[in-house]
């Protein structure tokens, strides 16, 4: 534990006293980049599930780093605008981003052109959460159209092509790819309506301007509990303990969905080139936050499990393992975007 800082010190001193002091403080647990504010880029507008995660993390990460941590909402293009802001930021550890699974795994196949290379320009520090997507419908619409369960919704959509409008947090997101896979497997014709984030889509679903969502659970569950939304299915094969009454997709094997098992996750990403000591400092701070029982408990009832990677290298290996599955989902959906 003592050898690495002692061996590194001469090289740091040769680079100049200011740099040496900053790097040694970082290794010892001091502030990052001389204590300048750290921003967490959330690639969606305020009010959605990812925004809630980002704000909870920022609230706890500030004390862990002993410096200010702020949230910077950069919504649009299914997360591309926010991820691009992270990729092009200075690699000093003061810019982090909540990066979704599809940005790392599906976007290179889904998009013909991207303003950044997810594999080269973004470094995944650690996984943060894992959770299934939840299918909800406007409760009044469901009663009017007889959507008593997920099968009834699919049957109605087949009889009324593009009559069911599904909102999502953006084109290319996991919910978009999932509904395209559902359409391909079942013969349904559910119309995808992309928004700039989950918050605006939820507002339109509450108002009845769209009919359904297949999205992460944190922002949806309160409206299920209030009776405004009706929950019909989960994107995972199995049921979840926090929503035991909602079936998983293996129960719809007869619809062609028995092999679909989609679990979405979010990672904490940063621009390429952040020095290893800074990455270690950030990782230690995130571990400190994730070890707080009230942080975990505030996420769990909403459907987010707190999951951390052993290291950035372990996170990259997970992305490599999962990319073929997401690539196949894009190809199965037949979606290609500019």
C-alpha positions in Angstrom: 0.0 0.0 0.0 2.9 2.4 0.7 5.3 1.5 -2.2 3.3 2.9 -5.1 3.0 6.5 -3.8 6.7 6.5 -2.8 7.8 5.2 -6.1 5.6 7.6 -8.1 6.7 10.7 -6.2 10.0 11.4 -8.0 8.3 11.3 -11.4 5.6 13.6 -10.2 8.1 16.1 -8.7 10.0 16.1 -12.0 6.8 17.1 -13.7 6.4 20.2 -11.5 5.5 20.9 -7.9 1.9 21.8 -8.6 1.1 18.6 -10.6 3.0 16.5 -8.0 1.0 17.9 -5.1 -2.3 17.5 -6.9 -1.6 13.8 -7.9 -0.3 12.9 -4.5 -3.4 14.4 -2.8 -5.6 12.4 -5.2 -3.8 9.2 -4.4 -4.1 9.9 -0.7 -7.8 10.6 -0.9 -7.8 14.3 -1.4 -10.0 16.3 -3.7 -9.9 15.8 -7.5 -8.4 18.5 -9.8 -7.6 20.8 -6.9 -11.1 20.7 -5.6 -12.9 22.1 -8.6 -16.6 21.1 -8.9 -17.4 17.7 -10.3 -20.4 17.4 -12.7 -22.4 14.3 -13.4 -23.9 14.5 -16.9 -27.4 13.0 -17.0 -28.3 12.4 -20.7 -32.0 13.0 -20.1 -34.2 15.9 -18.8 -35.1 16.2 -15.1 -37.9 14.0 -13.7 -37.0 10.6 -15.2 -35.5 7.6 -13.6 -31.9 8.3 -14.7 -32.2 11.8 -13.4 -33.3 10.5 -10.0 -30.3 8.2 -10.0 -27.9 11.0 -10.9 -29.2 13.3 -8.3 -29.0 10.7 -5.5 -25.5 9.8 -6.6 -24.4 13.5 -6.7 -25.9 14.1 -3.3 -23.8 11.4 -1.7 -20.7 11.6 -3.9 -20.0 15.2 -2.9 -19.2 14.4 0.8 -17.3 11.3 -0.3 -15.0 13.4 -2.5 -15.0 16.4 -0.2 -16.0 18.7 -3.1 -19.0 20.0 -4.8 -20.8 17.6 -7.2 -23.5 18.9 -9.5 -26.0 17.4 -12.0 -25.9 18.6 -15.6 -28.9 17.5 -17.6 -28.1 17.1 -21.3 -31.1 15.4 -22.8 -31.8 14.4 -26.4 -31.1 11.8 -29.1 -31.7 8.9 -26.8 -28.6 9.7 -24.6 -26.2 10.6 -27.4 -26.0 14.3 -26.6 -25.1 13.7 -22.9 -22.7 10.9 -23.7 -21.0 13.1 -26.3 -20.6 15.8 -23.7 -18.8 13.4 -21.5 -16.6 12.0 -24.2 -15.4 15.4 -25.3 -14.8 16.7 -21.7 -11.3 17.3 -20.2 -10.0 14.0 -18.9 -9.3 15.3 -15.4 -12.0 13.5 -13.5 -14.3 16.5 -13.1 -16.8 15.2 -15.7 -18.7 12.0 -15.2 -21.8 10.7 -16.9 -24.6 8.2 -16.3 -24.3 6.1 -19.4 -26.9 3.5 -20.3 -26.3 0.0 -21.6 -27.4 0.7 -25.2 -24.8 3.5 -25.6 -22.0 1.0 -25.0 -23.5 -2.1 -26.6 -26.1 -1.2 -29.2 -25.3 2.3 -30.6 -22.3 1.2 -32.7 -24.7 -1.2 -34.6 -27.8 1.0 -34.4 -26.3 4.2 -35.8 -24.5 4.7 -39.1 -22.7 7.7 -37.6 -22.0 8.8 -34.0 -20.2 12.0 -32.9 -18.0 9.8 -30.6 -16.7 6.2 -30.4 -18.2 4.6 -27.3 -15.3 2.1 -27.3 -12.5 4.6 -27.6 -13.8 7.9 -26.3 -15.7 6.7 -23.2 -14.3 4.8 -20.3 -16.8 2.9 -18.1 -15.7 3.4 -14.5 -18.2 1.0 -12.9 -21.7 -0.3 -13.2 -24.2 1.5 -10.9 -27.5 -0.2 -11.3 -29.4 -3.1 -12.8 -33.1 -3.5 -13.3 -35.8 -4.8 -15.6 -38.0 -2.7 -17.7 -41.7 -2.4 -16.8 -44.6 -2.3 -19.2 -47.3 0.1 -18.0 -50.4 1.4 -19.8 -52.7 4.3 -19.0 -55.2 2.8 -16.6 -58.2 4.6 -18.1 -57.2 3.6 -21.6 -56.7 0.0 -20.5 -60.2 -0.1 -19.0 -61.8 1.4 -22.1 -60.0 -0.9 -24.5 -60.2 -4.1 -22.5 -56.5 -4.4 -21.8 -56.8 -6.7 -18.8 -53.3 -8.2 -19.3 -50.3 -8.1 -21.7 -51.9 -10.7 -24.0 -54.9 -8.5 -24.5 -52.7 -5.5 -25.3 -50.9 -7.5 -28.0 -54.1 -8.9 -29.4 -55.6 -5.4 -29.6 -52.5 -4.0 -31.3 -52.6 -6.8 -34.0 -56.2 -5.9 -34.7 -55.5 -2.2 -34.7 -52.1 -1.6 -36.3 -50.2 1.4 -34.9 -53.3 2.1 -32.7 -51.2 1.6 -29.6 -48.7 4.5 -29.1 -45.7 3.6 -26.9 -43.6 6.5 -25.5 -39.9 6.0 -24.7 -37.0 8.1 -23.4 -35.5 8.3 -26.9 -34.7 6.5 -30.1 -32.2 3.7 -29.6 -32.8 3.3 -25.9 -33.4 -0.2 -24.4 -37.2 0.4 -24.3 -37.2 1.3 -28.0 -35.2 -1.9 -29.0 -37.4 -4.0 -26.7 -40.7 -2.9 -28.3 -39.3 -3.5 -31.8 -38.4 -7.0 -30.6 -41.9 -7.5 -29.2 -43.4 -6.3 -32.5 -41.2 -8.7 -34.5 -41.9 -11.7 -32.3 -45.6 -11.3 -31.8 -46.8 -9.6 -35.0 -48.0 -6.6 -33.0 -47.8 -3.2 -34.6 -47.2 -0.9 -31.6 -46.1 2.6 -32.7 -42.9 3.9 -31.1 -43.0 7.6 -30.0 -39.6 8.8 -28.9 -39.3 11.6 -26.3 -36.2 13.6 -25.1 -36.4 11.7 -21.8 -38.6 9.6 -19.6 -40.1 12.5 -17.7 -41.9 14.1 -20.7 -43.1 10.6 -21.8 -44.6 9.9 -18.4 -46.4 13.2 -18.4 -48.0 12.4 -21.7 -48.9 8.9 -20.5 -50.6 10.4 -17.5 -52.5 12.7 -19.8 -53.6 9.9 -22.1 -51.7 11.3 -25.1 -49.8 8.0 -25.5 -51.0 4.6 -24.4 -48.1 2.7 -22.9 -44.4 2.7 -21.8 -41.8 0.0 -21.5 -39.2 1.7 -19.4 -37.2 1.5 -16.2 -39.3 1.2 -13.1 -38.2 4.0 -10.7 -40.4 6.7 -12.2 -43.3 4.4 -13.1 -44.0 2.5 -9.9 -45.5 5.5 -7.9 -48.1 5.9 -10.7 -48.8 2.2 -10.6 -49.4 2.4 -6.9 -51.6 5.5 -7.4 -53.8 3.6 -9.9 -52.9 6.0 -12.8 -50.9 3.3 -14.6 -51.6 -0.5 -14.9 -48.5 -2.7 -14.9 -48.7 -5.6 -17.4 -45.3 -7.2 -17.8 -41.6 -7.1 -17.0 -38.7 -7.3 -19.6 -36.9 -10.0 -17.6 -37.9 -13.6 -17.9 -38.7 -14.0 -14.2 -41.0 -12.0 -11.9 -39.4 -9.5 -9.5 -39.9 -9.6 -5.7 -40.8 -5.9 -5.6 -43.7 -6.4 -8.1 -44.7 -10.1 -7.6 -48.0 -9.7 -9.4 -46.4 -8.6 -12.7 -45.4 -11.5 -15.0 -42.0 -11.9 -16.7 -41.6 -12.6 -20.4 -41.1 -16.4 -20.0 -44.9 -16.5 -19.2 -45.5 -15.3 -22.8 -43.5 -18.0 -24.5 -46.6 -18.7 -26.6 -46.2 -15.2 -28.1 -42.6 -15.8 -29.1 -41.1 -13.9 -26.1 -39.9 -16.8 -24.0 -36.2 -16.3 -24.9 -36.2 -12.5 -24.4 -34.6 -11.6 -21.1 -33.7 -7.9 -21.1 -32.1 -6.3 -18.0 -31.1 -2.7 -18.4 -28.2 -1.2 -16.5 -26.5 2.2 -16.0 -22.8 2.8 -15.7 -20.7 5.7 -14.5 -18.6 6.8 -17.5 -15.9 9.3 -18.0 -13.8 10.6 -20.9 -10.8 8.5 -22.1 -7.5 9.6 -20.7 -8.4 10.1 -17.0 -5.3 9.2 -15.0 -5.3 5.9 -13.1 -4.9 7.6 -9.6 -8.0 9.8 -10.3 -10.0 6.7 -11.5 -9.0 5.0 -8.2 -10.1 7.9 -6.2 -13.5 8.1 -8.0 -14.0 4.4 -7.6 -13.3 4.5 -3.9 -15.8 7.3 -3.5 -18.5 5.5 -5.4 -17.9 2.4 -3.3 -18.3 4.5 -0.2 -21.7 5.8 -1.5 -22.8 2.3 -2.6 -22.0 1.0 0.9 -24.5 3.3 2.5 -27.6 1.4 3.4 -30.0 4.3 2.9 -28.6 4.8 -0.7 -29.3 1.2 -1.6 -32.7 1.2 0.1 -33.8 4.4 -1.7 -33.2 2.6 -5.1 -34.4 -0.9 -4.3 -38.1 -0.3 -3.8 -38.2 1.5 -7.2 -36.7 -1.5 -9.0 -33.0 -0.5 -9.1 -30.5 -3.0 -7.7 -27.2 -1.4 -6.8 -24.4 -3.3 -8.6 -20.8 -2.2 -8.7 -18.0 -3.5 -11.0 -14.8 -4.8 -9.5 -12.8 -2.4 -11.7 -13.1 -0.4 -14.9 -11.5 -3.4 -16.7 -14.2 -5.7 -15.3 -16.8 -3.3 -16.6 -15.3 -3.3 -20.0 -15.3 -7.1 -20.1 -19.0 -7.1 -19.2 -19.7 -4.8 -22.1 -17.8 -7.1 -24.5 -19.8 -10.1 -23.3 -23.2 -8.3 -23.7 -22.6 -6.5 -26.9 -23.4 -9.5 -29.2 -26.8 -9.9 -27.5 -27.7 -6.2 -28.1 -26.3 -6.3 -31.6 -28.6 -9.2 -32.3 -31.6 -7.3 -30.9 -30.9 -4.4 -33.2 -30.6 -6.7 -36.2 -33.8 -8.6 -35.2 -35.7 -5.3 -34.8 -34.5 -4.2 -38.2 -33.7 -0.7 -37.0 -30.9 1.4 -38.5 -30.5 5.1 -37.8 -28.3 7.9 -39.2 
